[in-house]
């Protein structure tokens, strides 16, 4: 019994997409480890390390929130000889485990199984994200916490419970303690909660949500108060002060301050770098000296580390505390507002990681449009998607207000990558759904066509389609199919083209193969035909063609009511080969797309549109039933230019040359190498004696 249970669990595990996603991700991440980027670090790493020294004694640092310093200190205590080894290993573990909530979140919001799996592997193995698993920065922990936050909220939306709501609100505080930029998410989540209770009227969970959110806010206030008591700074971190100072310098808003000595101090030190000016005037010389003195010497090899450590104290009397009012004044000026606005516009031209800011703007705009569309259509808000968008907007807004346009930009913007990935997947699903809707709506229309040999009756749309199709599709299609036939039909052949149209394809084949000759029949007479043509009733093939070697159907069979009857009637006594170019489909979407293609190609010519498409399984069964054996098969002929081929090609067409095994001469000729010569002669003799030209069962090698 235990063995059966274990076997069942093993089979279930092997059928689970997440299991294979984790296996693939684990493999790729280990391959990336072979090109290990080392241990990226800079002066920020030094400040985190300094904040870690007394963290377990209850002393917090003014510049760094405590979660990452705690992890850094634990790593030092576990492996003193390699103080950051455990920390990097922990970052790898957290990053890898975040694949699970990312997969579960995407699975909840994206309908396509393939997109879910591909997107999760992309998130798990995206090189910039992997790079920061090795770095002495909190980005790896922060990104994992963002993903977990999305998963928590989507879980609440799916099945609302008080526990999930409390966990989500308290997790906000944890995120702020990892990276203070998460403070913006308090506003995002508060807005989403208001929207949730306004639309759902969920009075049951209002109390736990309100109390837990308030408790989370009070924890923030308590931490800020502790920071004020210990460090004299009533806020989360002094990094916001430093970033504001740098932006004031960049904007030149400091020139509007009344303190001329302060302006002169900035102007005289500005040439040494913005960070030099900030740290010099903040007068944090002693703190930075202590920071670098405590940092492991073997790791201190970055230029910016040495640069910060050599900044002298200022003798001008300025400190971070007395500079702070100046920064508040400068940040309220019109000059500073114009600078922030310019950052918003300049962001469009930024190139970071693998995209531009303009691409981000376009994705955000499209996402807003589709969220609004889906809300109107379904009369319900897609909350997980809305939260994904709002958190992305929050991070970008935080970058505009406090970020710095310098070398740290990529690291600061890195956390938006998971949100963008989800956004792209959702937009791809939306576009696919719209495309299906358009095609389905199109298929329900009664599209009547008029014969094109009467120009007075031709509809304008038919004229336009005919012109575009002839210029960009028709000629290429003729050439590709003609090459396929010329390359696949064996030996000298007389071919009857049934449903020939204007005969261009057959005419092109004769130019490529002079040993092939054609005759053609069709129920619809074109103004001109490029090969000998005879009109017939569509059922009874004239007896004069009984001696031909092959019959050819180029996009004909899906226009008839009974494909099997049509194909059977074409197997006249002399026919050795059957040449077919037609369509096959797998999904309803494929079927609708084929209907659209058929209408575009044939409606302007007055061709009957029967839309009688079949699956690959049907064609295989039909060929076996009629005793036809394929000697050439191609299910992806390159009929269209590259972009169109990806949509309208992709195995919707097939080209096949079949041996008519009912014609014993053809079957023996085709298998002559596998047949002894004496047996071949006997079979040929039996064929000659058989007036119908049909083999006896079991006497030919290709008879089923």
Secondary structure by P-SEA (a helix, b strand, c coil): caaaaaaaaaaaaaacaaaaaaaaaaaaaaaaaaacccccccaaaaaaaaaaccccccccccccccaaaaaaaaaaaacccccaaaaaaaaaaaaaaaaaaaaaaaaaccccaaaaaaaaaaaaccaaaaaacccccaaaaaaaaaaaaaaaaaaaaacccaaaaaaaaaaaaaaaaacccaaaaaaaaaaaaaaaaaacccccaaaaaaaaaaaaaaaaaaaaaaaaaccccccccaaaaaaaaaaaaaaccccccccaaaaaaaaaaccccaaaaaaaaacaaaaaaaaaaaccccccccaaaaaaaabbbbccccccccaaaaaaaaaacaaaaaaaaaaaaaccccccccccaaaaaaaaaaaaaaaaaaaaaccccaaaaaaaaaaaaaaaaaaaaccccccccccccccaaaaaaaaaaaaaaaaaaaaaaaaaaaaacccccccccccccccaaaaaaaaaaacccaaaaaaaaaaaaaacccccccccccccccaaaaaaaaaacccccccccccccccccccbbbbccccccccccccccbbbbcccccccccaaaaaaaaccccccbbbbbbcccccaaaaaaaaaaaaaaccccccccccccccaaaaaaaaaaabbbbccccccccccccccccccccccbbbbbbbcccaaaaaaaaacccccaaaaaaaaaaaaaccccccccccccccc
